[in-house]
Amino acid sequence: MKVLAIILIVIVVLAILYFLMIMPRMAHKPDTACFKEWLYAHRGLHDNATQAPENSMAAFRKAVDAGFGIELDIQLTKDKIPVVFHDFTLKRVCGGEGKICDYTYEELQQFHLCESTEKIPKFEDVLQMVDGKVPLIVEFKIERTDLSLCPIADKMLRAYKGMYCMESFNPLGVQWYRKNHPELVRGQLSDAFLKEGEYVGVLYFILQNLLLNFVTKPDFVAYNHHYPEILSRKLCRGLYHNTAAAWTIKSQQELDEARKHFDIFIFDSFVPEARK
């Protein structure tokens, strides 16, 4: 009986620890309702086979003109200028060698986005163009422990008058915002990393199951919409009433299905029937 009692106590303690670890922000929460009123064009309203490729000024203008919010990605150049670009490397989108951080902004101007005449835009220029017309979901691309992007981009965002929130796969970036700009809506990006098969190890188990929420205290969790069944994600929304964002929706059918499990929707490769 003593052994059984010890086992039960251990199970209860572990369960309590688990619920505490995945707990998002519960006190002094900013309102996320306004973000639920929009659909978000992933990297702008883009088509990489046209003159409006991903994360281009043209794609962002198209999203604004169509009345969609925008999800975009930012990272730093070698000379510490925030630019809008998803991959850390240039190969896929620009056909170049090396990383964004290997080049100054001026050096990056030699590259074009996909087959278009568009070039890698400064984050500052995108903010000026959008000018508060639609809301922004800004993904911070942070490698390892280098958080130098956060204070530089945050200074720009604090001067911006439009509606925006931040998100990152890297918990350190979300934690930075918890500490330095707590009133801003912040989100933890995640995925079913182990199920995807591309990633392995304890770190990705922790990230997949949102076990660092107690550190980051996100206001929303943005998750791969193909995995609504992940327990930690379900508990964040169902038990803690945390806002759930879905990425990346690629058809009207996927959007309709995702509405059962999520509150905010980031889409790509099609134009939704409705704007909200």
N, C-alpha and C positions, 0 to 999 in steps of 0.2 A: 504493500500500500504506500509506503514511503517513497518508493521509486516512482510509482504512478503519480503521486502528489507532486514530486519534483518535476516530472515531465510536464504535468499540466501547468505548473507555475512558470516553467521556462517558456512554454507555448504562449501563455498569456502575456508574459513580459515581452517576448519577441513581437507579438501582435501589436501591443501598445507602441513599441518602438517603431514598427512599420508605419502605423497610422500617424505618428508624430513626424516621421521622416518625409512622408509624402504630402504633409499639410501645406497648402499654399497660404498666401496672405489672408488672414481672417479679420484683422483689425485695421482701421483707418484705410479701408480699401477705396481707391478711386473708382469712379463709375465707368464701367465698360459698355453700358447700354448703347451709347452713341456709335460705338464701333460695330455693333450688331446690325445696324441699319444699312450697311453697305456690303456689296460684294467686291472682292479685291483681285485686280488683274495681276497675276504672277509675273514679276519683272516687266510690268507694263502690259498693254494690250499688243502683244508682239507676235511676229511670225518670222522666224530666222531665215526664211527663203525670200523675204521682201525687204523693202527699204525701212522697215520698222522692226529690227531685231530686238532680242531681249536686252533689257536694261539700257535702252537707247532713249535719247530725247524724243525721237519720233514715236516710240512706243508709249512713252509717258503722256505725250500730247494726245494720242489716240484714246488713251484711258480717260483722261480728263474730259475730252470732247464727248465720249460715250457715257459719262456719268458714273464711272467705276472708281472705287478706291484703288490704291496702288500698293503692292508689296514690292520692295526693292532691297538690294544688298549693297552694303558699303564696306570698304576696306581702305587701308592707307597705301599711298605710293612711297617710294624711297625717300622723297622729300616731305613726307608727312601730310600730304593733301588727301582728304577723303574723296574717293571716286566711287562710282556706282558700277559694280562688277561682281558677278557671282563666284566664279571659280578663283581659286588662289593662283592658278596657272593660266597662261594665255592660250595654250594650245587649241582647246576645243573651239573657242569663239573667235579668236584672232589668228590662229595658225602660227603664233610666235613662240619663242622659247623663253623659259624662265617664268618667274612669278611677277605679279603686279608690284610687289614690294622691291623687286630688283631694279625698277625703272622710276625715274622722276616723272612727274606729270607731263612735262614737255616731251620726254622721250616716248611716252605712251602714245603720243599723237601720230606716230608713224603707222599705227595699227588701225584697221577698220574692223567693225563688228560684223562678223559673218561675211556675206557677199555684198554688204551695203556700203554706202558712203559715210555712214554714221561712225562716230568715234566714241571712245570711253568718256562719259561725262563726269564733270565734277559734281559732287553731291550738292555743293552750294548752288550751282546753276540749276539743278533739278528743283531745289527748294524754291528758287526764285520763279521758275516757270510754273510750278504747281500753285504756288501762292495761296494756299488754303482752300482751293476750289474743291478738292476731294481729300479724304483722310489718307494717311500714309502708315503702313506697317514697315518699319525700318529694321532689317535684319543686320546685326553686327557680325561681320565675319572676323572671328578672332582665332588665331592659331596659338595653341598651347596656353602660355601664361602671359602673353604680351597684350596688355590692356591699353596701350598708348592710343588706340583709336577712340576709346570711350570719352576722355575729357575733351579731345579735339572736336569730335562730332557733337558732343553734348553742348558745347559752346554755340555751335551753329543752330542747333535745335532749340535752345532756350530763346534765341532771337527770332525764331520762326513763329509766325502768328497762326498757322493752321493747326489742324487736329492731327496728332500722330501718337504712335506708341513704338516701343522698341521690343525686339526679341533676339534671341541668340541660341544656337545649339550649345555654346560654351557657357556653363553655369557661372564661370568667373565674371563674364560680362554682365549677366543678369544680376549677380551679387553686387557688382560695382554700382549699378543703378539703384539697387536697394539702399546702399550706403550713401550715395552722393546726389541722387535725385529721386527721393522716395515717393514724391507725389506723382511721378509719371507712371502711366500704365506700362507694365513690363511683362514680357512673356517668355516662357521656357519652351524652346523648340525641342522636339524629340521624335524618335522613330522606334519601330520594333527592330532594332539593330541586329539582334541575334537571329531573328526570323528571316531577315533579308539575306543573311549568310555572308555579307561582305565584311562584317566586323565580328570580332570575338574578344573574350576576356571580361574580367571583373568590371572594368570601367564602363564598358558598354552595357553590361547588365544593370549597373547603377543608373546610367543615363536612360536606358529603356524604361525602367521602372520608376523614374522620377524620384529617386531616393535622396536627391540633394535639394528637394523643395524646401526643406527646413532651413537651408542656407540661403536660397535665392528668394523664397517667398513670392512666387510669380502671381500675377493677377489673371493670367490666362496660360493655358498649356496649348501649344500648337503641335498637332500630332498628324502623322501620316494617316490619311482617312481610310486606308485599306485595313487598319488595325484598330477598329473601335472597341474591340473586346479586351484590350490590355487592361488588366485589373486596376492598376494605379491610375490610369487615365480615367476609367469609369468612376472610381471613387472620388477623384478630384472634382469631377462634374456633379456626380450624384450625391455624395455625402457632404462635400465642402462647398458645393454650389459655385465652383470655380468655372469661369468662362472657358469654353473649349473651341479652339480654332482648328480647321481642317485644311491640310495641304496634301497634294495639289490636285484639285478636282479637274477632270479632263473630259467630262461630257455632262449633258443635262441629266442623264440617268444617274450618274454618280452624285451629282449635286442633290437630286431629289432624295437619294438614299442617305446621303450624309446629313441631311436635315434632321434625321431621327436621333443623331448622336452628337451633333456639334452645333455651335452657335455663330461662328464666324467662318467664312468660306473664301479660300484663295483658289482661283481657277486659272486654267491654262488651256490652250489648244482649241477652244471653242468660245462662243459668245453666249452667255446665259440668256434665257428667254425673258427674265426680269432683271431689274437692276439691284434688287434687294433680296 
